[in-house]
Amino acid sequence: RDDAAEAFVVACQGLHEPLKRLYEGVQLLTRQARDAAGSGGPAARERCRQTWAQLDATLLSDAWPGVGEKIGDANARFVQKMQKKLRKRLGPLVCGAAPASELAQALAENLRDARDKAASVAAPRGGAAPLERYSTWLRDFDGASTFLEVPGGVASENARVACFEPTVKVLS
């Protein structure tokens, strides 16, 4: 198990705007609930619960697996603003005992709301943002003390990440 690589993956998820990640997560939950309502049965419902647990841990928590509290300003503000509301609204819905068809319908309504909010997110001026906006773990990364191998089979062996640029390009 490579803890640095796992933390890197979680930190990279945080580079995506929180409202857009919420929309994608609710979209996935809606598909899974529709599957559970159809022929997916209990296994599909369990996938909904697992997806919700992952969203809760890496979107609504103020400390993420491997990254801790170094989730970046945008993610921390999202947690402060939305955590209680979304946990109260979606948690019991996904983890409760309501029939899958009701879950799918309720999630579809939440999906429209999440889509509208995600569409309202504007990219920062100039198309770039400071890295700490999305991940202080990546900003503080020190390749001298943490070994993170360059993915993708780089020609020289033991090629590793030294640090990350202080700004990120923001795509809209």
N, C-alpha and C positions, 0 to 999 in steps of 0.2 A: 504494500500500500504506500502510495506516494502522497503524503499530507500536503506538501507544497503544490503539487499539481492539482489536487482536489480543491485546495483553497483558491488557486488561480482560476479554475473553472467557475467557482461560485462568485469570485470577485468580478469576472468578466460578465456574468449574468447581470450584475449591477450596473454595467455600462449602458444598459437599455433603460429608457425612461420608465419609472415605476408604473405610471398609469397605462403605458402600452404593455408592460409585462402583465399587469392585472387583466387587461382586455384579453390577451392571449391565453392566460390561465383560465379565465371564465369561459372562453371559447372552447378550450379543451375539456373543461368540466361539463359543458353543455353537450358536446359530442359523446362523452362517456356516459352521461345520464340518459341520453337518447338510446344508446346502445344497451344500457341496463334495462330500459323500458321495453326494448325489443326482445331480442333473443339472447342478450348478453348475460342476464341473470345476476346472481350474487357476485360472481367474479368481476363483472363490469362495475357493479356498485362499489366493490372493494377498491377498484382502480380509481374511482372518484375520491374515495377517502384518502388514498395514497397521494393523489395529485393535490388534494387540499392540504395535506400535511406538508408536502414539499413547498407549496405556495406560502403557507403560513411560516415555515422556517426560513425561506429565502426572499420573502417580500414583505411580510407583516411583522417580522421580528426585528428588534433593535440590535441583535447579535446573530450573525449568520454562521453556519458551520464552517470552521476553518479560518474564517475571516474575523470573527468576533464582532466588536463594535465598530470596526473600520469600514463601514458601509458607504461612506460618502454623504455629503450634505443633502443632496436631492433625495436619496433613499431614506435618510434619517428624518427629514421633514415629512416625507410620505408616511412613514411609520407613525410619527406623532399625530398627523392629521387623520389618518384612515384606519389605523390598527383596530381600535375598539369598535368602530362602526362596522368594518368588514367582518371582524370575528363574530360580532353579534348577529349580523345579517346573514352571512354565508356559512359560518361554522356549523350551527345547528341544522341548517338546511341540508348541507352535504352529509353530515355525520348522523343525522336523525333517522327516524324510521319511516318517513313519508314514502309513499310509493314512488318508484323511479319516474313514472310519467309526470307526477306533480313536481318532482325535483327538476326534471328537464324543462318544464314550463316555467318554473320560477327562475331557473338559471338563464333561460332565454330572455326574460325580462331584465335581469341584472346585466346580461350581455349587452343589450341595447344601451343601458346607462353607461357601462364601462367603455363601449365604443365611442359614445358621444364625448365622454371626458377625455379619452385618449386622443381623439381627433383635435381637441382644443390645445394640445401641448405644442407650443411653438419652439422651434430650434433656436438656440442662442444666436445673437447677431454675430456675423462673421463666420458662422459655421464651425466654430471651435469653442471648447469649454475647458476649464481647468479639470485635470484628472480627479482632483479631490472632490469635485462635485458628485462624482459617481462611485469613487472607491479610494478611500485613504489607504487601504491595504496595498493597492497597486502603486500609489504615490510613494509610500514608505518602503516598498520592496527593496531589499539590498541583496544583490546576487553574491556578494562576498560572504554573507552569513547564511544564506538560504540557497540550496541547490535546486534550480528549476531548469530542466533540460529543454532545449529548443525542440518543439514538436515538429514532426514531418521528416525525420531522417536527414538532417543536415550532413553534408559531405564529411566534415571533420568530426571525429568522435568527441564526445564530452562537450559539445557546444552548449553553452548555458546562457540564460538570461541574466544580464547584469543589472538592468533597471528599466523603467518605463518612461516614456516621454511625459513631460508635465502637462501637456494638453492633449485632448482627443478631438478628432473631427466628428461633428455631429451631422448625421444624415437624417433627412426628413422624408 
